[in-house]
Amino acid sequence: MTHGSAAGGLCLMSLGQDTSVPLILLAHLLIGVGFGFANAPLTNTAVSGLPLSRAGVAGAITSTARQVGAAVGIALAGGLVAGAGATGLAAASHPGWLLVAACGLFLFVVARASQPTTVDIR
C-alpha cells in the first residue's frame, strides 16, 4: 500500500484554487494510508535484521529516522512555500507534492526489492 502515498502526491500535483474538496481529502487519505502502511514493515525489517539483544536499538533508530525525516520534509515544504502569497500558495506547493510522490515511489521500489524470494524445490 506504499504506492498510496505516491498516488496522493500525484493527485495534488494539479492543486489549484479551484481543486475540489473531495479530491483534496482523497489525496490526503491516500498519503496517510500509504505512509501508515509503510511504518510497520520498516520497523519489522529493522528489528528482524539484528540479534534479539539489539531489537530495541533497531526500533529506536527506525523511529528516530522516521521522525527526523518528517521534520526535514516539513522544513523543505515550508521553505518551498515561504515566499508565496495567498494566491500562489497552491502552485508553490507543487514541488513538495512531487517530493511526496517520489518518496512514495521510492518506498514502493524498496518494498518490492526487499521481499523474500521464494524457491521452488520440486
N, C-alpha and C positions, 0 to 999 in steps of 0.2 A: 504494500500500500504506500510505499515511499514515493511512488510516482504521483500520488495525490498532491503533494506539495509542489511538484513541477507543474501539474495541470492548473493548480490555483494561481501560481505565479504567472503562468501564461495567460490565464483569464484576465488578470489585472494589467497586462501589458497594454490593453486598449482603454485603460481607465481614463475617463474624462468627466467633465461636469455633468454630462447627460447620461452617465452609466446608471443602469437600473439598480435599485437596492437588492433585488433577488440575486443578481449576478455577483454583486459585492459579497453578499452573505454566502453564496455558494463557493466563491473563490476562497474566502477565509475559512470556511468549513473544510475544504479540501486541503488547505495548507496545514491547518491544525491537526486533522486526522493523519495526514502524511507524516508530519514530524512526530506525532504521538505514537504512531505505529513503529517508528524508527528507534525510539528510545529503548524499548525492551531488548530488541536484538543487539543493539550496540552494547548495552551493559552485559548481556549474556555472552557475547563474543569476547569481551574484555575479561570477564571473570573466568570463563571456561578455558581461556588460553594460558592461565597461570596455575601454579600449585594451590591447593586449598588454603595453605597458610598465607598466601598473598591475595586471596579473593577480595578482602576488604579494601586493600590498597588499589586494586584494579577498579573496583566500583567507585571509589572516591575520585580517582584520576579521571574516569569516564564522566562522572557527574561534574567535576570541575571544568573539564574541557567543554562540555555542553554549555555550562553557564558562561564561560569566557567567550565562547563562540557567539552566544546570544547577545552578550554585551557588545562585542565588536560589531556584530551585524546591526544592532540598533544604532550604534555610533555612526556606522557607514551610511545607514539610511537617513539619519538626521543630517549628516553632512551633505548628502545629495539634495535635500530639500530645504536646507537652511536659508538660502537666498531667494527662494521662490515666494512670490506673493500669493494671495488667496486664489487668484485666477489661474496661476501657473503651477499650483501645487500638484495637481493630478499628473500633468505632463512631466514634472520634475521627478516624480516617483517611479517613472518607467524603468530607469536603470536599476533601481532597487528591486522591483518585481522581477526583472530579468535575472538578477542575482539569486533571488529566492528560487526561481525556476531552475537555474543552473545547479544550485545546491541540491534540489530535489532529484535532478537527473544524476548528479554525482552519487547520491545515496543509493539510487536505483542500480547504477553500474557496480558499485561496491557490494551491494547486497547480492547481486547475481554472481559476481566473481567469488564471493566468499561462501557460496553454497557448496556443501559437500558433494563430491561426485559419487555416483553410485556405480558399483561394479557388478556386471552380470557374470556370475560364476557357473553358468550352465555348461 
